[in-house]
Structures are given as structure tokens and as C-alpha cells.
Amino acid sequence: MLQGVALVGLIAAILLPVGWGYEQRQQARAWQETACVYRLREVARETNQLIAGAWRGNACAVLRELGLEIEASR
């Protein structure tokens, strides 16, 4: 009985941080995509280029193609 409780506790101690880390990674990707969309809109406003339809799928990829990547936070 005690070994079963210990085993469940050990598994939970491993899976909870892994799940939490995965969720944080997903949120970071969502925020990065949001930042790329805002940056791409800023570039489009500044340059008056009609690139609005080009970035519907992945704004970060379009920024990379234009050579305007968002700097990574330090």
C-alpha cells in the first residue's frame, strides 16, 4: 500500500513539471507569434507595402524572409 502511494507520488512529481513546462512553451510560442504579427503590421505601415495577405499563416516566417526578425529576449 505504501509503495503504491510512493509510486504515484513519484510519477506525479515527474509528470507535473513536465506538463507545466510544455504549457509554458506553448504560451511562449503564442506570444512570439503575437509579437511577430504586431511587428509585421508596423513594418507594413512604415513601408506602405501590400504584404497583408502574405503573412496569414506564419508572421514570424514572413519577418525572417524580410530580414526583420524579432530580437530574442535576454
C-alpha positions in Angstrom: 0.0 0.0 0.0 2.7 2.5 1.0 4.8 1.5 -2.0 1.8 2.3 -4.3 1.3 5.7 -2.8 5.1 6.4 -3.1 5.0 5.2 -6.8 2.0 7.5 -7.6 3.8 10.4 -5.8 7.0 9.8 -7.8 5.1 9.7 -11.1 3.2 12.9 -10.2 6.5 14.6 -9.2 7.8 13.9 -12.7 4.8 14.5 -14.8 3.5 17.7 -13.2 6.7 19.8 -14.0 6.9 18.2 -17.5 3.3 19.2 -18.2 3.8 22.7 -16.7 6.9 23.2 -18.9 5.1 22.1 -22.0 2.2 24.5 -21.3 4.7 27.3 -20.8 6.4 26.5 -24.1 3.0 26.7 -25.9 2.3 30.0 -24.3 5.7 31.4 -25.3 5.1 30.4 -28.9 1.7 32.1 -28.9 3.2 35.3 -27.5 6.0 35.1 -30.0 3.6 34.8 -32.9 1.6 37.8 -31.5 4.7 39.9 -31.3 5.6 38.9 -34.9 2.1 39.9 -36.1 2.5 43.4 -34.4 6.0 43.8 -35.8 4.8 42.9 -39.3 1.9 45.3 -39.1 4.4 48.0 -38.0 6.7 47.2 -41.0 3.7 47.3 -43.4 2.6 50.7 -42.0 6.2 52.1 -42.3 6.9 50.9 -45.8 3.4 51.1 -47.3 3.9 47.7 -48.9 0.9 45.5 -49.6 2.1 42.4 -47.7 -1.0 41.9 -45.6 -2.1 38.7 -47.4 1.4 37.2 -47.3 1.6 36.6 -43.5 -1.7 35.0 -42.7 -0.1 31.6 -41.9 3.0 32.5 -40.0 4.0 36.1 -39.4 7.4 35.1 -37.9 8.4 33.3 -41.1 7.5 36.4 -43.2 9.6 38.6 -40.9 12.5 36.2 -41.4 12.1 36.3 -45.1 12.2 40.1 -45.0 15.2 40.0 -42.7 13.3 41.6 -39.8 13.4 39.0 -37.1 12.3 40.0 -33.6 15.3 40.0 -31.3 15.2 37.3 -28.6 14.9 38.4 -25.1 17.9 38.1 -22.9 
